[in-house]
Amino acid sequence: MKENWRFSDRIMQIQKSAIHEMTRLSRKMEDVAFLSWARPTSDTPEHIKDAAVKAIKKGLVGGYSESAGLPELRTEIVKKLHRDNNIDATNDQVLVTVGAIEGLAAAVMAIIDPGDEVILPTPTYSTHIRQVLIASGKPVLVPLIEEENFALNINGLKNAITPKTKAIMYCSPNNPTGTVFKEEELRQLAQISLKNNLVIITDEAYEYFVYGNNKHFSIASIPEIQKNVISSYTFTKTYAMTGWRVGYLYADEKLIPQITKAHIPFAICAPVVSQYAALAALKGPQDCVREFKDHYLSARNLMCERLDNLDSIFQYVKPGGSYLMFPKILVKEGQNSTAFCKNILKEAKVSTTPGIAFGPTGEGHLRVSFCVPEAQINKAFDRLESYFK
Ligand SMILES: Cc1ncc(COP(=O)(O)O)c(C=O)c1O
């Protein structure tokens, strides 16, 4: 049969994900030391799983919930926003979503018209760039300042604003660099957005994983800017709930109904069983979050020590948050990060993610994740040391 249709332009402009490509290649091999996924390898804590089972047994999860999410879950989220993010919200300012990702996609759909520009400090989580593209928006990438520990380039951001700029979208702690943007930088960003009437879209997936003197700051806690901010949060990282697909957005009560118009055709509502699990996560003991954080901190330190032994190959900025880091590749072969990562996968059986996946300024780098058991980090670096000897 003759094909007389073609895929949409919005889809054809999206390139294959480098992370999935590395996963595909790794699966073809045995005994790979995996540092390429940004997902917790720990299992979801028992009390959260038990609550989900209880909800199933009670017959609570077979139907849809309200599109905005279970009211009792939103009530707990409001308490959490107040306690941990310094944001005073009401239930009407919360939308429970299918992970942070669906919330962000719905937010971008609600804000961006074709041709609108969205400024993204890069390197950044590549899904954000794709979300803008799928909405037929134009991503405008402004490099972070690597020499200053990947700080936000405030002047660069100001200079990137044009009459078509609609929004600024960032994640902090940042994937892939692990940078925690400073409160003073974010306050400057808030002023810029107010002056230029821009929406700020934040991804705070790693909010609880910040180390040393770094502090996570939610820009939505600045009262003047609340009407211009959409912030996303997730249970994925905090409670090792990747597969449950539950997160939420905070935004002004005028914005939430508009974003919900995009949320419904994508999702109707977040999985109800997962919403009960999320409720248990918020109401239950928080020791698991501290334990994950302690593990990531010690895994980060181990990874930094192991990278120090390879200082003629990699140069890194110690990440202040997340469980990711983004070393620069010093050897010539690293100029093509995709070829470099494929090569170390093939020759040393270590899976990493090429930096180019996170925007053009990521080229010449690779992303490695420390959300894995320490034995995995040692295995990977033992292999890299032998390979580069
Ligand atoms: C910055 C960032 N945001 C969001 C996500 C995905 O979040 P969720 O599982 O809640 O959709 C990831 C996953 O790697 C991430 O790194």
The ligand as a Gaussian input file, in Angstrom:
#p B3LYP/6-31G(d) Opt

LIG

0 1
 C       15.471000      16.636000      36.119000
 C       14.511000      15.521000      35.988000
 N       13.204000      15.786000      35.976000
 C       12.287000      14.826000      35.877000
 C       12.657000      13.494000      35.757000
 C       11.612000      12.453000      35.643000
 O       10.716000      12.613000      36.665000
 P        9.371000      11.767000      36.760000
 O        9.761000      10.333000      36.879000
 O        8.744000      12.286000      37.974000
 O        8.589000      12.018000      35.544000
 C       14.009000      13.161000      35.737000
 C       14.412000      11.750000      35.581000
 O       15.531000      11.416000      35.341000
 C       14.956000      14.195000      35.874000
 O       16.260000      13.941000      35.896000

